[in-house]
Amino acid sequence: MSTTRHLLTSAQVARFVAHGFLRLDRAVPQEMNDEAFGVFEAGLPSVPYGTPVPEAFPEGSFARRLVELPFVAGALESLVGPDPTVDHHFVHTREPHQGSAQPLHADALIDLRTDAFDVQLMYYPQEVTAKMGGTLIVPGSHLRRTNESDTGRYQNLRGQTRLTCPAGTVILLHHGIWHGGRRNDSGRVRHMYKIRFNPTVPQVRLWDTTAPDSPAVREELRRSFPWYEKATGRLEIHNRIKLWRAMTADPGFDIDYWATRVANRPA
């Protein structure tokens, strides 16, 4: 997959590690947004699991041009590396006044990896208003181990966000983020195109690694969210420390000594 090397900064990757997603507003030009409706209506060919991007999306195809947009390609390379494979892709459509919504879920069974993750691209070719529903996301939920739709019994969590965005917005999500498509109460159809990418290289220092231990990085990794419990919520920060250590190849990185003290084993 080609890229013009618009790589993410360390602070942006730290924000992804803390929030579980990264939002790129208006990343797709309007002419492609207009084209998307016809492409989605015609249907997209199926892609076998684990297909390299050049084989999954032929040169010149809409999906290939989408993932090769400079800022999209650079962000993907920063998170999953060069030459990822396509796990699957799908167009989620909500018809006007469609009165159903997905339960809160993660797009994977329990995933115990602490040093790797898949990235899901979500692309919105049209403006998404509050009345159109959009995608519900629970920031900071991606490292809380859960099994697929076990979270479906939760109706609302403090700090959840329901996406509203301009046309051409792309969101990149950690595969474990809790989310769900909301019902569409508007008179307009709503499309969201999703592609899940699997890395083929270790996800270590893939971004612009200037200042990987800057105050901005630590500020992001310390971030709390309203739904976190006072005690258990601190484990989410501990999980981020472990992931950041793996992604930076820095086993000594820590925040407020939390990981160091629980790993201390004097000889």
BAROTOR-72202 format. One line per 5 residues: number of its first residue (from 1); their letters; for each residue z, y, x of C-alpha. Coordinates in pm, whole numbers. Each point is the difference from the previous one (the first is absolute). Layout:
# residues N
NUM	A	Z Y X  ...
END
This chain:
# residues 267
1	MSTTR	0 0 0  -108 328 160  232 297 24  -26 353 130  353 -45 135
6	HLLTS	182 228 -243  316 -189 79  334 66 -164  281 173 187  331 -167 78
11	AQVAR	169 208 -271  -259 -110 -259  48 -366 89  377 44 -13  -44 150 -348
16	FVAHG	-197 -310 -100  277 -223 140  262 192 -201  -188 59 -327  -221 -309 -2
21	FLRLD	-315 199 -69  -213 284 129  -201 230 -226  -336 155 98  -99 257 -262
26	RAVPQ	-373 69 -46  -91 -237 281  -320 -102 -180  -278 256 -58  -95 82 -358
31	EMNDE	-346 -152 25  157 -337 77  249 45 -284  -290 58 -238  -179 -307 137
36	AFGVF	307 -219 -41  -17 -15 -379  -342 -166 4  103 -234 280  310 -112 -186
41	EAGLP	-186 -40 -329  -261 -221 169  274 -216 151  90 -81 357  -83 -331 169
46	SVPYG	292 -231 69  125 -32 357  155 -322 137  352 41 137  12 98 366
51	TPVPE	-357 130 31  -62 253 281  -85 346 -135  -365 1 121  -61 -328 -182
56	AFPEG	198 94 -309  -166 338 -41  -363 18 124  -111 312 183  -90 275 -245
61	SFARR	202 -148 -287  240 224 -189  311 -183 124  -119 8 362  -66 374 -18
66	LVELP	340 51 -162  198 -175 275  -208 170 272  76 353 -116  157 161 310
71	FVAGA	353 61 -124  12 -329 -194  -129 -201 296  239 171 239  301 -60 -224
76	LESLV	-93 -365 -51  -44 -54 372  337 165 63  175 -246 -233  -191 -331 12
81	GPDPT	-208 47 312  -370 -43 66  -200 -275 -170  237 -96 -284  -101 -262 -252
86	VDHHF	-25 52 -375  255 -197 -196  -151 96 -336  -130 299 -191  2 89 -367
91	VHTRE	-67 289 -237  291 64 -238  -116 181 -314  208 151 -277  -201 86 -308
96	PHQGS	80 314 -204  321 -36 -202  64 -345 147  359 -57 -101  114 -252 259
101	AQPLH	150 33 345  67 -238 285  358 -100 70  144 122 327  -111 -245 270
106	ADALI	-93 -55 363  -337 -151 87  137 -295 195  248 -280 -20  307 34 218
111	DLRTD	-127 112 342  251 -30 282  -217 152 274  181 281 180  -273 72 255
116	AFDVQ	-317 -5 -213  -124 119 -337  -317 25 -206  -130 333 -123  -138 61 -346
121	LMYYP	-245 282 -55  -2 158 -346  -284 239 -79  -17 228 -305  -352 139 -62
126	QEVTA	114 230 -281  283 246 -39  308 -182 -130  216 207 -234  346 -84 -129
131	KMGGT	-150 -92 -337  -234 -248 170  299 -196 128  -88 -70 359  179 -236 234
136	LIVPG	380 -16 1  145 -37 352  361 -40 111  21 170 342  192 -190 264
141	SHLRR	-9 -332 -186  -243 -186 227  256 -157 234  229 -119 -283  -91 -368 -13
146	TNESD	-109 -106 -345  -224 -261 -155  -302 152 -174  100 107 -352  373 -72 22
151	TGRYQ	45 378 -20  -180 8 -337  333 13 -187  62 349 140  -139 270 -226
156	NLRGQ	70 314 200  153 74 340  124 335 123  -253 164 229  -300 -202 -119
161	TRLTC	-330 185 1  -286 -25 -245  -314 97 182  -193 307 -103  -273 98 243
166	PAGTV	-334 174 46  -325 -195 -2  -73 -182 324  361 -76 89  74 -308 209
171	ILLHH	345 -154 36  84 -259 265  293 -223 -93  215 -258 175  -62 -327 -183
176	GIWHG	365 -25 -104  26 331 -188  126 -24 -359  -261 147 -233  -177 -41 -333
181	GRRND	-294 149 -186  111 218 -292  -164 12 -341  -275 254 -62  87 241 -282
186	SGRVR	-301 224 62  -351 -5 -141  -152 -73 343  -54 -328 182  205 -43 317
191	HMYKI	-123 -200 300  190 -109 309  -178 -201 268  227 -214 218  -76 -170 332
196	RFNPT	260 -203 186  -38 -24 378  148 -262 232  49 95 368  -164 -210 271
201	VPQVR	188 156 294  369 68 62  96 320 -178  137 162 313  -75 361 102
206	LWDTT	-326 17 -194  31 370 -85  16 319 207  324 -91 173  86 348 119
211	APDSP	371 63 -59  102 -340 -148  368 99 30  -24 362 -114  247 169 -237
216	AVREE	-269 -12 -271  -22 -380 36  377 -40 -26  15 236 -298  -252 -217 -184
221	LRRSF	170 -328 88  341 132 -111  -130 93 -344  189 -129 -304  -126 -35 -357
226	PWYEK	183 62 -327  -5 -363 -114  170 -131 316  353 -130 -36  254 177 221
231	ATGRL	69 -307 215  -290 -238 -51  -247 285 27  91 38 365  -155 -340 63
236	EIHNR	-339 153 -80  41 236 296  104 -296 214  -317 -181 -108  -206 305 98
241	IKLWR	161 -1 344  -104 -361 49  -355 73 -113  -26 311 219  126 -196 300
246	AMTAD	-275 -256 -57  -273 259 -59  91 204 309  93 -295 226  330 181 61
251	PGFDI	285 -249 -51  256 269 77  -97 248 -269  284 77 -236  131 250 -252
256	DYWAT	370 83 10  70 -320 195  -39 -216 -313  -219 -275 143  159 4 345
261	RVANR	353 -65 -118  -91 -300 -220  -206 -159 280  270 42 264  93 -332 161
266	PA	210 59 315  -36 -266 266
END
